[in-house]
Every structure is written in structure tokens, then in C-alpha cells.
Amino acid sequence: MKRWDSLSDAYLVECRRRGLGDLTVEGRRRELERWGNWLKRRRPRPKLEEIGSEIMGQYVRNRSVFRSRALVSNVMSKMRGMGEYLVREGIWSTNALRWMRGPKIDPRARLPRRVGKEDLEKLWVAAAGLPGGYRRYQWVAVLSVLYGTGLRRGELERLDISDWNVQEGLLRVDGNKTGRERLIPVENGVCQCIEAYLPQRQNRLERNGCLEETALFVGLSGRRLCAQQISAGLGRLAKKAGVPHVTPHQFRHTCASDLLESGVSLPQVRGILGHAAITSTIRYIHVADPARRKAIDKHPINEMMADEKMQGDKSETRKA
């Protein structure tokens, strides 16, 4: 067990090299530290090479007490990643966590709520009314990109000025999350918001002496707008607009749901959102399924109820 800390650190370094975000790596670090402390407290203390499914099952049960299914599933996912690293290092011959079943999770239960049309309009009005020219243009552009493209918060944070192609109306999104870079077509209204923001961005960089900054969205300091600043800014904007607290991922959910309701196909929505598997996109259908509405419109009962005789029968029923 003496090697646990050094192996954990090496695994986290590998995670960073793969492009995982700081928050993701920090979450894994905390879980590995908790798992390591639990192993070190066991008596007799097990050797790292001897840790098998029985010991790992005991730890999972220990972590499952009064915990949600989602948290337990997340814990097992982080453990599984560390187990695969130990196999690659030749410390474990097999990773027992591959065959350990976690709790069944309904992905639809974890979907964030949509931002309603009225709330969206209020947020835009609040952004357009922000004091100071820079913040006004900045947040109108941020809202437009979040809702218009469905970007994840980290993807928005990592956008560089070179990722914006105004001639083609395309945003290039890195593959840090999915491992595959993608190009997203940008609607004309979103394009105009970005173009209106760019001169303000240039002025901000010149004022702060940060002309070397490559980020598309920068804060008042002239440096890249970080994930926490994006979330905090949206929270303040929601408060100003008098709407419930909103998160960046709610805009992603709203974008996907509204596209599906507008009749955009699942594969197309998948490509826009950058889902690795279409099953991740299918979960949005429970809140947006235009095909289901069209199908029910073809139900024979619609013709039956339109028949004059049925209308007459209903009138007699109301009289009775």
C-alpha cells in the first residue's frame, strides 16, 4: 500500500495528458484519496497486488450507505478507471471492477430542466441591459452561443478566437470531452452576436495589455473566462432577470429539446451536441418527440370525433 499515493498521482497525470478538465481530475483525486485511506485503515492491511473483488465490493458497500444511485455509479466509474491503470502498469492481472455491476441509472432522471421561452427572453433582456458596453456584448454573445450551439461549459471556456470561422459561419469545438473534434454551424443571429462582441473583446485586450490572449471569451481582466466565472455570471444574470437559477448545461438541454421539437433528426442533433453514442441523444426524446405527436394525430379517433353523428351524440350527452 506504500505505492498507492504515487500510483494515484501518476494516474491523475495521465488523465490530464488525455485532456480531462481540472474539475474532473480533482473529483477523481478526491475519490482515490478516500479509497486509499479506507484501504490503509484495514487490518490486516492488504497488499496492493492482493486487492480483489471482495475488498472492492466492501468499499463500494461502505460508500453506498445513504448515498444516491448516481453517486454510487460515479464512484464505481472512478474506481474502474484507476483499476484499468493498475492493469496497464502490471500491478493487477485483471480489473475486477469491469464485471462489478453498479446500480441501474435512468439517464432521463438526471436531465436538467429546460429554460422556458419566457425565461430565455428575460435573460436576453437582462444581458442587453447590463451596465458597461463590454459586459453587455459579452453576455449576449455567451447566451447566444450556449443556446444556439448546445456547447458544454468546458467547451465554451476552451474556445479560442481561431475556432471561429465567420466566413463559413462555423465554430470548431475541441475533442477534450469526446476525443473527436467537431464543427458546428452557427445560425445568423448567433453569428451577429459574436461579431458584435469581437470589437469589444479587442478593446478589452488592448486596455489590459493582453493582446497575446487567444481565448474567444475573456473576462474584464482580459484573460480567458473560466468555467466558474461562466456559471457565476449566469447566476447573477438570472437573478437580475427575475428567473430561477440557470446553469450552462440547462442551455444545452434546452437546445437539444427545442431542436427535436422543431423536427431535426436524432443523428443531426447528436452531431451538434457531440455525443459519442446516439443513446445519449435519445434520452431527450421523453421531453421532445414531434414524431410521437404526429403519430397520435393519425389515430382513428380523430376522424370518429369529427363525425357529425358523434358531435350530435356529445350534444345530447351535455343536455342530459
C-alpha positions, 0 to 999 in steps of 0.5 A, a space after each residue: 500500500 506504500 505505492 498507492 499515493 504515487 500510483 494515484 498521482 501518476 494516474 491523475 497525470 495521465 488523465 490530464 495528458 488525455 485532456 480531462 478538465 481540472 474539475 474532473 481530475 480533482 473529483 477523481 483525486 478526491 475519490 482515490 484519496 478516500 479509497 486509499 485511506 479506507 484501504 490503509 485503515 484495514 487490518 490486516 492491511 492488504 497488499 496492493 497486488 492482493 486487492 480483489 473483488 471482495 475488498 472492492 465490493 466492501 468499499 463500494 458497500 461502505 460508500 453506498 450507505 445513504 448515498 444516491 444511485 448516481 453517486 454510487 455509479 460515479 464512484 464505481 466509474 472512478 474506481 474502474 478507471 484507476 483499476 484499468 491503470 493498475 492493469 496497464 502498469 502490471 500491478 493487477 492481472 485483471 480489473 475486477 471492477 469491469 464485471 462489478 455491476 453498479 446500480 441501474 441509472 435512468 439517464 432521463 432522471 438526471 436531465 436538467 430542466 429546460 429554460 422556458 421561452 419566457 425565461 430565455 427572453 428575460 435573460 436576453 433582456 437582462 444581458 442587453 441591459 447590463 451596465 458597461 458596453 463590454 459586459 453587455 456584448 459579452 453576455 449576449 454573445 455567451 447566451 447566444 452561443 450556449 443556446 444556439 450551439 448546445 456547447 458544454 461549459 468546458 467547451 465554451 471556456 476552451 474556445 479560442 478566437 481561431 475556432 471561429 470561422 465567420 466566413 463559413 459561419 462555423 465554430 470548431 469545438 475541441 475533442 477534450 470531452 469526446 476525443 473527436 473534434 467537431 464543427 458546428 454551424 452557427 445560425 445568423 443571429 448567433 453569428 451577429 452576436 459574436 461579431 458584435 462582441 469581437 470589437 469589444 473583446 479587442 478593446 478589452 485586450 488592448 486596455 489590459 495589455 493582453 493582446 497575446 490572449 487567444 481565448 474567444 471569451 475573456 473576462 474584464 481582466 482580459 484573460 480567458 473566462 473560466 468555467 466558474 466565472 461562466 456559471 457565476 455570471 449566469 447566476 447573477 444574470 438570472 437573478 437580475 432577470 427575475 428567473 430561477 437559477 440557470 446553469 450552462 448545461 440547462 442551455 444545452 438541454 434546452 437546445 437539444 429539446 427545442 431542436 427535436 421539437 422543431 423536427 431535426 433528426 436524432 443523428 443531426 442533433 447528436 452531431 451538434 451536441 457531440 455525443 459519442 453514442 446516439 443513446 445519449 441523444 435519445 434520452 431527450 426524446 421523453 421531453 421532445 418527440 414531434 414524431 410521437 405527436 404526429 403519430 397520435 394525430 393519425 389515430 382513428 379517433 380523430 376522424 370518429 370525433 369529427 363525425 357529425 353523428 358523434 358531435 350530435 351524440 356529445 350534444 345530447 350527452 351535455 343536455 342530459 
